[in-house]
Amino acid sequence: MSVAGKHVAVLMGGWSAEREVSLVSGAAVERALAGGGYRVTGIDVTRDLPATLAEVRPDVVFNALHGSIGEDGCVQGLLEVMGLPYTHSGVLASALAMDKPAAKQLFADAGLTCPEGRVMRRADVAAGAAGDPPYVIKPLDQGSSVGVHLVFSGDNAVLQNGDWPFGDQVLVERYIPGREIQVAVMGERALGAIEIRPKGRFYDYEAKYTEGRADHYMPAPIHPDAYAEALEIALIAHQALGCRGVSRADLRYDDTAGEPGRFYLLEINTQPGMTPLSLVPEIAADAGIGFGELVCWLVENAACDS
């Protein structure tokens, strides 16, 4: 089927904590696909999605959802049942990537280094059982740094005010000093690595999506051997999870003892943002791949796993 005859449904919005970001990503994708000659229908996802898709009858689905339901294998499973090819990773890879403890185990089995961590009860963390700071606490299954807290010596106690809507379990990890490096993978190719220098304590939700909250350095100004290693880590992690399409690896680079330093893989994002501040389009642009080309490539490589 030619591009001009292909009908693409762009899924966005939804009801996760990342709804607003997804809407921005989806709108950018809609514009790019329309500019590329596709027939495009944007869908702000509700629980009536199966009926909506049956009515719209797209040839391909571009999944621009972020967070739970859209990124954890649930929507992917629906699309598999309906036989609709979709962008990004499939059911299993999406579910594994969103389950941080499961993903860490897979990465370890693949020979990759992650920060030491353990799953704890929220009440125990609130009572101080996580140990001496510094450490990081995270929800087990959120993205975009939603719910992430860095705890340093002298900080106020965390999780004691009932402000943790992410369940009874918490992932506690050792804090890794150093720099924030992220790598984009497209298909079976690592495109490049970027360094992020947030102006706050860390690269949190606000820093990711608010203009001026972080400085971007592309390509990452690190030792050449370290740069090559970052790309290799990202590709191995992408393959270990069974990802397809585009993914982004989030790394910490501890160069406090000098360069080249040591990398720690934090996680893989199977559906990276497509907002004006998103990193994958920026990395792709440095590799000579424009936003429209990136989005169209994702559509042309959409598939069902089954």
Residue pairs with C-beta under 8 A, 6 or more apart in sequence:
1 59
3 36
3 37
3 38
3 296
4 37
4 38
4 39
5 39
6 38
6 39
6 59
6 60
6 299
7 38
7 39
7 40
7 41
7 56
7 57
7 58
7 59
7 60
8 33
8 38
8 39
8 40
8 41
8 58
8 59
8 60
8 61
8 62
8 299
9 40
9 41
9 42
9 43
9 53
9 56
9 58
9 60
9 61
9 62
10 26
10 29
10 30
10 33
10 40
10 41
10 42
10 43
10 61
10 62
10 64
11 26
11 43
11 45
11 49
11 61
11 62
11 63
11 64
11 65
11 70
11 75
12 22
12 23
12 25
12 26
12 27
12 29
12 42
12 43
12 44
12 45
12 64
12 65
13 19
13 22
13 23
13 26
13 44
13 45
13 65
14 22
14 44
14 45
14 65
14 66
14 67
14 69
14 70
15 45
15 46
15 69
16 22
16 65
16 66
16 67
16 68
16 69
16 70
16 71
17 67
17 68
17 142
17 144
17 146
18 66
18 67
18 143
18 144
18 146
19 67
21 66
21 144
21 209
21 273
21 275
22 64
22 65
22 66
22 67
22 70
23 44
24 209
24 273
24 275
24 276
25 64
25 66
25 273
25 274
25 275
25 278
26 42
26 64
26 274
27 42
28 274
28 275
28 276
28 291
29 62
29 64
29 274
29 295
30 40
30 42
32 291
32 292
32 295
32 296
33 40
33 62
33 295
33 296
33 299
34 40
35 292
36 292
36 295
36 296
38 296
38 299
41 56
41 58
43 49
43 52
43 53
43 56
45 65
45 69
45 70
45 75
46 52
49 75
49 78
50 78
50 82
53 61
53 82
53 84
54 82
58 84
59 85
60 84
60 85
60 86
60 87
60 299
60 302
61 79
61 84
61 85
61 86
61 87
61 302
62 86
62 87
62 295
62 298
62 299
62 302
63 70
63 75
63 76
63 79
63 86
63 87
63 88
63 271
64 271
64 274
65 71
65 75
65 271
66 143
66 144
66 271
66 273
67 142
67 143
67 144
67 146
68 74
68 98
68 141
68 142
69 75
70 271
71 94
71 97
71 98
71 143
71 270
71 271
72 94
72 95
72 98
72 99
72 141
73 91
73 92
73 94
73 95
73 98
75 86
76 86
76 89
76 90
76 91
76 94
76 305
77 91
79 85
79 86
79 304
80 90
80 91
80 304
80 305
80 306
83 304
84 304
85 302
85 303
85 304
86 302
86 303
86 304
87 245
87 298
87 299
87 301
87 302
88 94
88 243
88 244
88 245
88 246
88 247
88 270
88 271
88 298
89 97
89 241
89 242
89 243
89 244
89 245
89 247
89 270
89 271
90 242
90 244
90 303
90 304
90 305
91 305
92 242
92 305
93 241
93 242
93 243
93 244
93 270
94 270
94 271
96 102
96 103
96 106
96 241
96 242
97 103
97 241
97 243
97 247
97 267
97 268
97 269
97 270
98 141
98 143
98 270
99 140
99 141
100 138
100 140
100 141
100 171
100 267
101 117
101 119
101 140
101 171
103 241
103 267
103 268
104 114
104 117
106 240
106 241
107 114
107 237
107 240
107 265
108 114
109 240
110 236
110 237
110 240
111 236
112 233
112 236
112 237
112 240
112 265
113 262
113 263
113 264
113 265
114 264
114 265
114 266
115 136
115 173
115 174
115 175
115 176
115 252
115 264
115 266
116 173
116 174
117 171
117 172
117 173
117 174
118 171
118 172
119 140
119 169
119 170
119 171
119 172
120 129
120 130
120 169
120 170
120 171
120 172
121 168
121 169
121 170
122 159
122 164
122 167
122 168
122 169
122 170
123 168
124 130
125 137
125 158
125 159
125 170
125 172
126 157
126 158
126 159
126 160
128 157
130 137
130 151
130 172
131 172
132 153
133 151
133 152
133 153
133 155
133 175
134 150
134 151
134 152
134 153
134 175
135 151
135 172
135 173
135 174
135 175
136 148
136 149
136 150
136 151
136 172
136 173
136 174
136 175
137 148
137 149
137 151
137 158
137 159
137 170
137 171
137 172
137 173
138 147
138 148
138 149
138 170
138 171
138 172
138 173
139 146
139 147
139 148
139 166
139 167
139 170
139 171
140 166
140 167
140 169
140 170
140 171
141 166
142 166
143 269
144 205
144 208
144 209
144 273
145 202
145 203
145 204
145 205
145 208
146 205
147 164
147 166
148 202
148 204
149 158
150 175
150 201
150 202
151 158
151 175
152 175
159 170
164 170
176 252
176 254
176 264
177 254
177 256
178 252
178 253
178 254
178 255
178 256
178 261
179 195
179 197
179 220
179 222
179 252
179 253
179 255
180 195
180 196
180 197
180 198
180 202
180 203
180 250
180 251
180 252
180 253
181 193
181 194
181 195
181 196
181 220
181 222
181 230
181 251
181 252
181 253
181 263
182 193
182 194
182 196
182 248
182 249
182 250
182 251
182 279
182 283
183 190
183 191
183 192
183 193
183 194
183 230
183 231
183 233
183 234
183 248
183 249
183 251
183 283
184 190
184 191
184 192
184 234
184 246
184 247
184 248
184 272
184 279
184 280
184 283
184 284
185 191
185 234
185 235
185 238
185 243
185 246
185 247
185 248
185 249
186 245
186 246
186 284
186 289
186 294
186 297
187 244
187 245
187 301
188 235
188 239
189 235
190 231
190 232
190 234
190 235
191 283
191 284
191 286
191 287
191 289
192 218
192 219
192 231
192 283
192 286
192 287
193 219
193 220
193 222
193 227
193 230
193 231
193 234
193 283
194 216
194 217
194 218
194 219
194 220
194 279
194 282
194 283
195 216
195 217
195 218
195 220
195 221
195 222
196 203
196 207
196 214
196 215
196 216
196 217
196 279
197 214
197 215
197 217
198 204
198 207
198 213
198 214
199 207
199 212
199 213
199 214
199 215
200 206
200 207
200 213
203 214
206 213
207 213
207 214
208 214
208 273
208 277
209 273
209 275
209 277
210 277
211 277
216 279
216 282
218 282
218 283
218 286
219 227
219 286
220 227
220 230
222 230
222 253
222 255
222 259
222 260
222 261
223 255
223 259
223 260
223 261
225 260
226 253
226 255
226 259
226 260
226 261
226 263
229 260
229 263
230 249
230 251
230 253
230 263
233 249
233 251
233 263
233 265
234 247
234 248
234 249
234 251
234 268
237 247
237 249
237 265
237 268
238 247
238 249
238 268
241 247
241 268
241 270
243 268
243 270
244 301
244 303
245 270
245 298
245 301
245 302
246 272
246 280
246 294
246 298
247 268
247 269
247 270
247 272
248 268
248 269
248 272
248 279
248 280
249 265
249 267
249 268
249 269
250 265
250 266
250 267
250 268
250 269
251 263
251 264
251 265
251 266
252 263
252 264
252 266
253 261
253 262
253 263
253 264
254 261
254 262
254 263
254 264
255 261
255 262
272 278
272 279
272 280
273 279
273 280
274 280
274 281
274 291
274 295
280 294
281 291
281 294
284 290
284 291
284 294
285 291
289 297
